[in-house]
Amino acid sequence: MSDAGHPAEATALFEKGLRALREDDPVEAERCFREASEKGHGGACLNLGVLLGERGDVDEAKRCYLRAWELEANDKAASNLGAIYDDGGKGDLVAAAEWYGRAADLGNAIAAYNLGFVWQDRGEPEKRLGAWRRAADLKHPDAAYALAEVHLSQQDVNEGVAWLRRAVLDVGNEKAARRLADIYANAGRRRMARFWSAFPDGPTFYSPEFQAFASEISAVGIQQQDIFNDAFAQNHIEWDPEAATVTLDGRTLRGLTVLGSFSNLSQTWLWAWDNPSWDQDLPALAELRTIRGFGERHQIPELIKGHLDFSRFNHPAEGASTMALSAAALIGAKGVSLVTVNGGKGRLVLAVDDPGIPTATFDPLAVPRLLTHAAEVWPEEQHRVVRGFMERHGFEVSESPAVIVVESADGHRVTVRCPFANAKEHPEVAAVLGRDNARIVANTPARIQGERRDAANPYRLTVLFDLDDRVTAISGDHNPG
């Protein structure tokens, strides 16, 4: 017997038939597959059935598929039998459901998807949705989009959007990305619309969900990475994914997590959880489940999709590194190392959370630098940058909105209190400014203020913002009154 469990002669005939197909000789292929199937080769039965079905010999094709199923419980044979019985919704739908179901149970995404239409034709919509959910789990390219269409037709927009996002992230469905962009545009969510419309070709900026998450931890993350960089020169790096350790210049640290890798050739990022070359049971990959789980709970595309295109970012490598550094905070990492691999063609990103590495603490002298740096990284989320930094260092935080006085051409003045989120786009402000010759004549900046009520070291931090929610001034007081 051969390694595949077939007689050697049957295997040789099967492989000869495959070569004949590649050489576009269907007559020879059919002869070889027929002889191999007579000798009990299940794959030959399947391929013979396909050839026969393509030329219209449906009854004989059916017999071949049944034989393939009897020999090997082949999911493709069961799926093809389902299609024959289905006959485009006009055939034996009971038998079609049975065979599609058998194939789906073996992981056949096409059968699961087609089974949904059989249930639809049989007037059982709930079973239809169940079949499509299974097909979506099996990564059928159209299943998630089909589910989205059902929910959107029922005015269940939230569920529809969730399935559209999954269609894009799981299988790269471009139609779903366009539909998402339209939905967000119609809802006035322009940043979301721009992100999803660009996603199939590679986005030019992070998703709003990722920006919101990453900006809040950015200043503290920059501070922690600075401490790590000061502690380790990282001139020589070795790592052991089985022991989950990394050695930096001779010092071995515990708590290694291999986050992923960036390709300098394709300008893409690959999370280690989606890299088939990594054993997913390695201790150094265990914490990735925390990152991915957080992404799924908060619907953050960058923490869900395994392979991400950064080629259209202004600085692709920096974009990927910033994303990885932000994600590392979710597993308590105290530092991230970048390791050149494949002769300079890419780099591996390693996170480490060894308890011996110092943890960042509040440093008043470093505050202006940290907040300014983080605000430059996240220009659209500077309010979150400041609030997140204060909250993570134990401040009691309060906010004061901007107050704007707008004067129209006739001298009439209107005073508006504008919350954060781009004050100039606040509906009331925009309406007044839209009048002829209207102008802003007075402006009290928006402010975020935090106080640390540490008896030994009280501190008040005040940050002012302009009308675009950009940081304009940072001040501190060691002796708040």
C-alpha positions in Angstrom: 0.0 0.0 0.0 1.1 3.6 -0.6 1.4 6.2 2.2 -2.0 7.5 1.2 -3.5 4.1 1.9 -4.1 3.3 -1.8 -2.5 0.6 -3.8 0.7 1.9 -5.5 -0.7 1.3 -9.0 -3.9 3.2 -8.2 -1.8 6.1 -6.8 0.4 6.2 -9.9 -2.6 6.3 -12.2 -4.2 9.1 -10.2 -1.0 11.2 -10.4 -0.8 10.5 -14.1 -4.4 11.7 -14.5 -3.5 14.9 -12.6 -0.5 15.5 -15.0 -2.9 14.9 -18.0 -5.2 17.6 -16.6 -2.3 20.0 -16.3 -1.4 19.3 -19.9 -5.0 19.9 -21.0 -5.6 16.3 -22.0 -9.0 15.4 -20.5 -9.3 12.2 -22.5 -6.1 10.7 -21.0 -7.1 12.1 -17.6 -10.5 10.4 -17.7 -8.9 7.1 -18.7 -6.4 7.3 -15.8 -9.0 8.4 -13.2 -11.3 5.6 -14.3 -8.7 2.9 -13.9 -7.6 4.3 -10.6 -11.1 4.5 -9.3 -11.7 0.9 -10.3 -8.8 0.1 -8.0 -10.4 1.9 -5.1 -8.8 5.3 -5.2 -11.2 7.9 -3.7 -9.6 11.0 -5.1 -9.8 9.4 -8.6 -13.5 8.8 -8.1 -14.0 12.4 -7.2 -12.0 13.8 -10.1 -13.7 11.4 -12.6 -17.0 12.6 -11.3 -16.0 16.2 -12.0 -15.0 15.5 -15.5 -18.2 13.6 -16.2 -20.3 16.3 -14.7 -18.6 19.0 -16.8 -19.6 17.2 -20.0 -23.2 16.6 -18.8 -23.0 12.9 -17.6 -24.8 13.8 -14.4 -26.0 10.3 -13.4 -22.6 8.7 -13.8 -21.0 11.7 -12.0 -23.3 11.1 -9.1 -22.3 7.5 -8.9 -18.6 8.5 -8.8 -19.2 11.0 -6.0 -21.1 8.3 -4.0 -18.2 5.9 -4.5 -15.7 8.6 -3.4 -17.8 9.2 -0.3 -18.0 5.5 0.5 -14.2 5.2 0.1 -13.1 8.3 1.9 -16.0 10.3 3.3 -14.7 13.1 1.0 -16.3 16.5 1.8 -16.0 17.7 -1.8 -17.8 14.6 -3.1 -20.6 15.2 -0.6 -20.8 18.9 -1.6 -20.9 18.0 -5.3 -23.7 15.5 -4.5 -25.6 18.2 -2.7 -25.2 20.5 -5.8 -26.6 17.7 -8.1 -29.6 17.1 -5.8 -30.1 20.9 -5.3 -30.2 21.6 -9.1 -30.4 25.4 -8.5 -33.3 25.1 -6.0 -35.4 23.0 -8.4 -34.3 19.4 -7.4 -34.6 17.2 -4.3 -34.0 19.7 -1.6 -34.2 17.2 1.2 -31.4 15.1 -0.3 -29.5 18.3 -1.1 -29.7 19.5 2.6 -28.5 16.1 3.7 -25.4 16.0 1.5 -24.5 19.7 2.0 -24.8 19.1 5.7 -22.4 16.2 5.6 -19.9 18.2 3.7 -20.3 21.2 6.0 -19.7 18.9 9.0 -16.4 18.1 7.5 -15.5 21.8 7.1 -16.6 22.5 3.6 -17.4 26.2 3.4 -19.0 26.1 0.0 -21.4 23.4 1.1 -22.3 25.3 4.3 -23.0 28.4 2.2 -25.1 26.5 -0.4 -27.0 24.8 2.4 -28.2 28.3 3.5 -29.9 28.7 0.1 -31.5 25.3 0.4 -33.0 26.2 3.7 -34.2 29.5 2.2 -35.8 27.6 -0.7 -37.5 25.3 1.9 -38.9 28.3 3.8 -36.7 27.9 6.9 -35.0 31.3 7.4 -33.5 30.6 10.8 -31.7 27.5 9.5 -30.6 29.6 6.6 -28.8 32.0 8.9 -27.3 29.1 10.9 -25.8 27.6 7.8 -24.4 31.0 6.7 -22.9 31.6 10.2 -21.2 28.2 9.9 -20.0 29.1 6.4 -18.7 32.5 7.7 -16.8 30.6 10.4 -15.3 28.5 7.7 -14.2 31.7 5.8 -16.5 31.4 2.8 -15.9 34.6 0.9 -19.6 35.6 0.6 -21.2 34.2 3.7 -20.7 37.1 6.1 -21.8 39.6 3.5 -25.0 37.5 2.9 -25.7 37.6 6.7 -25.1 41.4 6.7 -27.6 41.8 3.8 -30.3 39.9 5.8 -29.8 42.0 8.9 -29.7 45.3 7.0 -32.9 44.4 5.1 -34.5 43.9 8.5 -33.2 47.4 9.6 -30.9 45.8 12.2 -28.0 48.1 11.3 -25.7 47.2 14.2 -25.8 43.5 13.4 -25.5 44.2 9.7 -22.4 46.4 10.2 -20.8 43.8 12.5 -21.1 41.2 9.7 -19.9 43.6 7.1 -16.8 44.3 9.1 -16.3 40.6 9.6 -16.6 40.1 5.8 -13.8 42.6 5.2 -11.5 41.4 8.0 -12.0 37.6 7.6 -12.0 37.3 3.8 -11.2 40.7 2.3 -14.7 41.2 0.8 -14.3 44.5 -1.1 -18.1 44.8 -1.7 -18.5 44.7 2.1 -15.9 47.5 2.6 -17.7 49.7 0.1 -21.0 49.1 1.8 -19.5 49.9 5.2 -18.1 53.1 3.9 -21.5 54.1 2.5 -23.2 53.4 5.8 -20.7 55.4 7.8 -20.8 58.2 5.3 -24.6 58.4 5.5 -24.4 58.5 9.3 -21.9 61.4 9.1 -19.0 59.4 10.4 -16.5 60.6 7.9 -13.3 59.1 9.4 -14.9 55.7 9.6 -16.1 56.0 6.0 -12.6 57.0 4.8 -11.0 54.1 6.7 -13.2 51.4 5.3 -13.3 52.8 1.7 -9.5 52.6 1.6 -9.1 49.3 3.5 -9.1 46.9 0.5 -6.2 48.7 -1.1 -4.5 49.3 2.2 -5.6 52.1 4.6 -3.7 55.3 4.9 -4.3 55.7 8.6 -5.4 53.6 11.6 -9.0 52.8 12.3 -10.8 55.3 14.6 -11.3 52.4 17.1 -7.5 51.8 17.2 -6.7 55.5 17.5 -9.1 55.8 20.4 -7.5 52.9 22.2 -3.8 53.6 21.4 -3.9 57.3 22.1 -5.1 56.8 25.7 -2.1 54.7 26.6 0.4 56.4 24.3 2.2 58.8 26.6 2.7 56.2 29.3 3.7 53.7 26.7 6.4 56.1 25.3 7.6 56.7 28.8 7.9 52.9 29.5 9.7 52.2 26.3 12.2 55.0 27.1 12.9 53.3 30.4 13.4 50.0 28.6 15.7 51.6 26.0 17.8 53.2 28.7 18.2 50.0 30.5 19.2 47.8 27.6 21.5 48.8 24.7 20.2 45.8 22.6 23.3 45.4 20.6 23.0 41.7 20.7 19.6 39.9 21.0 18.8 36.2 21.3 15.3 34.7 21.9 13.9 31.4 22.9 10.2 31.0 22.1 9.9 27.7 23.9 11.3 29.1 27.2 9.6 32.5 26.5 12.9 34.3 27.2 14.9 37.0 25.4 18.6 37.7 26.1 19.7 41.3 25.6 23.5 41.9 25.7 23.9 38.9 27.9 21.0 39.5 30.3 18.2 37.0 30.1 14.6 38.3 30.6 11.5 36.3 31.2 8.0 36.9 29.8 8.8 37.0 26.0 5.9 37.4 23.6 6.6 37.2 19.8 4.1 39.8 18.6 4.7 39.5 14.8 6.8 40.5 11.9 7.0 43.4 9.4 8.1 42.8 5.8 10.3 45.5 4.3 9.5 44.1 0.9 5.7 44.1 0.9 5.3 46.7 3.7 2.9 44.5 5.5 2.5 43.3 9.1 1.8 39.7 10.1 0.7 38.9 13.6 2.4 35.7 14.9 -1.0 34.1 15.6 -1.6 34.1 11.8 1.8 33.0 10.8 1.8 29.3 9.8 5.5 29.0 10.4 5.0 29.5 14.1 3.8 26.7 16.4 0.8 28.2 18.0 1.3 26.2 21.2 4.7 27.9 21.9 4.8 29.7 25.3 6.0 32.8 23.6 2.7 33.1 21.6 0.3 32.4 24.5 -0.3 36.0 25.3 -1.4 36.8 21.8 -4.8 35.5 22.7 -5.2 38.5 25.1 -4.5 41.0 22.3 -6.8 39.4 19.8 -9.5 38.9 22.4 -9.3 42.6 23.3 -9.5 43.5 19.6 -12.6 41.3 19.1 -14.4 42.7 22.1 -13.8 46.3 21.1 -14.0 45.8 17.4 -10.5 47.1 16.6 -9.6 45.9 13.1 -5.8 46.1 13.6 -6.1 43.7 16.5 -8.3 41.2 14.7 -7.0 40.8 11.2 -3.8 38.7 11.0 -2.2 40.3 8.0 -2.2 44.1 7.6 -1.1 46.3 4.7 0.8 49.4 5.8 2.1 50.2 2.3 0.0 53.3 2.0 1.1 54.8 5.3 3.5 57.7 5.1 6.0 55.6 7.1 5.0 51.9 6.8 7.6 50.4 9.2 6.9 53.1 11.8 3.2 52.6 11.5 3.5 48.9 12.1 5.9 49.4 15.1 3.6 52.0 16.7 0.7 49.5 16.4 2.8 46.7 18.0 4.0 48.9 20.8 0.4 49.9 21.6 -0.8 46.3 21.6 2.1 45.3 23.8 0.6 47.3 26.6 -2.4 44.9 26.7 -0.2 42.1 27.9 1.7 44.2 30.5 4.9 44.4 28.4 7.6 46.6 29.8 9.5 47.0 26.6 9.6 46.1 22.9 12.6 45.0 20.8 12.9 45.1 17.0 15.0 42.4 15.5 16.2 42.4 11.9 15.5 39.0 10.2 15.8 37.4 6.8 18.9 39.3 5.8 17.3 42.7 6.4 14.1 41.8 4.5 12.0 42.2 7.6 12.0 42.6 11.4 10.5 40.6 14.2 8.9 42.5 17.1 9.4 41.0 20.6 7.6 42.2 23.8 8.9 41.3 27.2 7.3 41.8 30.7 10.1 40.6 33.0 9.3 41.9 36.6 12.9 43.0 36.9 12.4 45.8 34.4 11.5 49.1 36.1 8.0 50.4 35.7 7.3 53.9 34.6 6.1 56.3 37.4 4.9 59.9 37.3 7.7 62.3 36.5 6.6 65.9 36.4 9.7 67.0 34.5 9.0 64.5 31.7 5.3 65.5 31.3 5.6 68.2 28.6 7.9 66.0 26.4 5.7 62.9 26.8 2.4 64.7 26.1 3.8 66.6 23.2 5.3 63.5 21.6 2.2 61.5 22.1 0.0 64.3 20.7 2.2 64.3 17.6 1.7 60.6 17.1 -2.1 60.9 17.6 -3.0 64.3 16.2 -6.7 63.5 15.9 -7.0 62.2 19.5 -5.0 64.7 21.6 -7.8 65.0 24.1 -7.6 61.2 24.7 -3.8 61.4 24.9 -4.0 63.8 27.8 -6.9 62.3 29.7 -5.4 58.8 29.3 -2.1 59.9 30.7 -3.7 61.6 33.7 -5.9 58.6 34.5 -3.1 56.2 34.3 -1.0 58.2 36.8 -3.8 58.5 39.3 -5.1 62.0 38.6 -8.6 63.1 39.3 -9.6 64.6 36.0 -12.0 67.4 35.1 -12.8 69.0 31.7 -13.9 72.5 30.7 -15.2 73.0 27.2 -14.2 75.9 25.0 -16.3 79.0 25.1 -16.6 80.9 21.8 -18.1 84.3 21.2 -19.1 84.7 17.5 -20.1 88.1 16.1 -22.2 88.4 12.9 -21.9 91.3 10.4 -24.6 93.3 12.1 -22.8 93.2 15.4 -25.0 90.5 17.0 -23.0 88.2 19.3 -23.6 84.5 20.2 -21.8 82.7 23.0 -21.4 78.9 22.6 -19.9 76.3 24.9 -18.3 73.7 22.7 -17.5 70.2 24.0 -14.4 68.3 22.8 -14.5 66.7 19.4 -13.4 69.6 17.2 -15.1 72.6 18.5 -15.3 74.4 15.2 -17.4 71.5 13.8 -19.9 71.8 16.6 -23.3 72.3 14.9 -24.2 75.5 16.6 -20.7 77.0 16.0 -20.7 75.9 12.4 -24.2 77.5 11.8 -23.1 80.8 13.2 -19.7 80.9 11.4 -21.5 80.0 8.2 -23.2 83.4 8.1 -21.7 86.2 6.0 -18.8 88.0 7.6 -19.2 86.2 10.9 -16.1 85.9 13.0 -14.9 84.6 16.4 -14.2 87.6 18.6 -13.4 85.8 21.9 -12.3 82.3 22.8 -11.7 80.7 26.2 -9.7 77.5 25.5 -10.9 74.1 26.3 -9.1 72.6 29.3 -8.3 69.3 30.9 -7.1 69.5 34.5 -5.9 66.8 36.8 -5.0 66.7 40.4 -2.9 64.0 42.3 -3.9 64.2 45.9 -0.7 62.5 47.1 0.0 64.1 50.5 3.7 63.8 50.0 3.7 65.0 46.4 0.5 66.8 45.4 0.4 68.0 41.8 -1.9 69.8 39.5 -1.6 69.4 35.7 -3.4 71.7 33.3 -3.5 71.3 29.5 -5.2 73.8 27.2 -6.5 73.1 23.7 -7.3 75.2 20.6 -10.5 75.0 18.6 -9.2 71.9 16.7 -8.7 70.1 20.0 -4.9 70.4 19.6 -2.7 70.9 22.7 -1.5 74.5 23.0 -0.1 74.7 26.5 1.0 72.4 29.3 1.5 73.6 32.9 2.0 72.0 36.3 1.9 73.1 39.9 3.5 71.3 42.8 1.5 73.2 45.3 -2.1 73.4 44.1 -4.3 75.7 46.2 
